[in-house]
Amino acid sequence: MHHNRRWHHLETPEQVALAAYQHILDAAERAIADHGTFKLVLAGGSTPEKVYRLLADTDADWANWVIYYGDERCLPANHADRNSLMATEVFLNKVAIPEAQIFTIPAELGPEQAAKQYRPIVASALPFDMVLLGMGEDGHTASLFPGHVHVKEELTHAVYNSPKPPPERVSISAEALSCTHELIFLITGANKQDAVRSWRSDEDLPVATIVPKNPVDIYIDSDACKP
């Protein structure tokens, strides 16, 4: 699948964030011009946070953006470790995206109930216009972890026994995340080197299960891709 990946090598996490930010704004303009909305799936993590801070300082056609989340931790809605809280504080509270167009995962209800409630929301959204994803040092993405088995056709998964706390989570499935016009991976930090090598070698990692029709854009810093 090498032909389906475009690697963008940058020096620093800040440059990765800036390149991704520009890509997102361009994608939003294309999508809104084409069909009137921009359906964006957000990721958690420190590099996406840099992207969101850049977006928060920008003028865009916010009224036509629609926001989803790739995964969420089963914690209280206002918990500091929730992806939705980070995105809300650094980005969504600062721009004019209508509240009715922001679809948070109700992970405080527990994995089964939250996955069940989010499923029809994902179904009505597909295909997404853009999905943002990160990658963990074990090759996981969203809350899709190595060794975990899910029903492939499900749009959302209840996740138990996450190797990273908290153990219970909800994730959009690989199949649904792959149903997007554009997809960006943001990968920074020396602790990602082994996973990047494994991915390039086509090893069986969760990141490798995300295969949209269009090429995937991978924005990576120099620390993450040293040989």
N, C-alpha and C positions, 0 to 999 in steps of 0.2 A: 504493500500500500504506500510505498515511499512517494509515488507520484502524486498522492493526494494530500501531501503536507508541504506547506511553504514555511521554511524556517527563516525568521528575521532575527539576525544576531545584533545585539546592542550592548553597549558597555555596562550600563548601570541599571538598577531597578527603576530609577527616575526616567531614564530614556525609554525603557520598556513601557512604563505607564503613559508617557507622552505619545508614543507611537500608537498604542492601543486606543487612547483617548481620541486621537485624530481619526483612526479607522472607524470607531463607533460613531462619531459625528457624521462622517461621510456615508456610512451605512444608513444612518437615520434619515439623512436627506434623500437618499435613493429610495428607501422604503416608503417614505411619506409621499414622495412624488409619484411612486408607482401605484400604491394602494391606500394611501391616506393614514396609515398608522405605522408605528415602529414598535414591534414586540420584542423586548429585550429581556434575556434571562441573566440575572446577576449572580456573581460568585462571592464567597467570603474570602478573607485573607488580606495580608498586608499589601500586596501589590495591587489587587483590585481597589483597595481603599485609596491608594494614591490616584488611581484613575477616577474614582468617584469625586475626590476633592477637586480635580481638574474640571470635571463636568459641572460641579456645583458653581464654578466661577464663570460659566459660559452662557451665552444666549443661544437657545435652540428652540425648536418648535415644540415646546414641552407639552402642549395640550394634546398632541397626537402620539406621545410616548405611552406605552403600556409595559408595566414592570412585573416580572416574575422572578422566582428564586430557584436555583438549581437544586439546593438542598437546605436543610435546616436542622439544628440541634434541638432535641426535645427538652427544652428548658422553659421557664416562665417567659411570657411575651416580652417583658422588660429586662431580661437578663443580659448582662454585659457581653456574654459570649454568643448571643444570637447574631447570625448573619444579618437578619432584618434590622436589628437595632443599629448596628454599625452603618449600614447603607442609609438608613433613615437619618441618622445624626449627621453624617458627613455630606450627604447628597440630597436625599429626597425631601427633607425639610426645607431645603434652600432653593428649590426650583418649583415651577408651577405645574408639575404633573398632577392632574386631578386625582384625589384620593381614591375614587372609584376605579381608577386604572392601575392601582398598585395591589397586586395579589400576593400577600404574604402567606406562607405555609403555616397553618394553625398547629404548629408542632407541640405547643403546650398541652394539647389534647392527648398526646402519646402517639407512638408510631402508626398503629393501625388506623385509628380514627383520622389522624391528620392526612395520611396517605390517601385514605378513602375520600376525604373531602376535597383534596387538591386534584384528584384524578379528573373530574369533569372540567375543571378550570384549565388544565393542561390540554385536554381533548379539544376544547373549543378554541384554544390558542393556536394549535398546530396548523401549518408550520410556523415556527418562530422566525423572526427576521435575523436575530443575532443571539448567540449564546456565548457567555463568558465563562471560562473554566480555568481553574488552577490545577496544579498537580502536586501531590504530596511526595515525600521522599521514598515512599513504598509504591509509587505509581498509581495511587488512588486519585480519583477526581470526583467532584461533588461529594456524595457520601457512598460512592461505589468503591468497595475495598477489595484487595486481593483475597481470593479464597471464599468470598461470599457468593452464594448462589441465589439468584432471583428468577422469578417467572419473566422470561424475556419479553413477552408481549405486554406486560403491565406498563402503564404510563408513569406510575409512581410506585416506589417501594417503601415499605416499612423496614427500617434497618435496626438490627440488634447486634450487640457484641462488637461495636466499633472498636478497632485497636487503639483509637485515640478517644479520650473522654470528650463529651459524655457518650456512654455506650449506645444510647437510643437516639435515632435520627430518622429523618425522612429524606428521600432523594428522588428527583426525577430520574427515570430510567435511561439507560444508554440509548435505547431505541428512540425515546422521545427527544433526548438531547441532540440526537443525530438528525432529527427532523427540523432542520433550520437552513435558511439561505446562507448564512455566514456563521463561522465559529472561530473564536479566538481562544487560544491557550496563553496564559501569562505564567512564565516560569522564571523564577529568580532564586539565586542563592546556591552556595557550594554544596549544600546538603541534597541538592537535586541531581548531582552529576551521575550517580549510579543509575537512577531511574531513567534519566535521559538516554544513557547508553543502552539500557535494556529496551527502551521504547524504539530507539533507532534500529536495534537488532531484531525487531518484531517479536519480542517476547510477549507472553500472555499477561498483559497488565490491564487494569481497568481503563486507563487512558486510551489504550489501543482499541477498545470496544466502541469508541465514539467515532463513527464513520459517516459523516454527511455526504451527500452527493457531490457538493462543491468542495474544493480543497480547503483544508484546515489551515489557518494562519497561526503560527507559533511564534510568539515574541519572547525571546530568551536573553538573559544577560550573560556577560562573559564568565561570571562565577559558575553558573549552572552548566555551561557547555565546555568547560576545560576538559581535555582528554584525560 
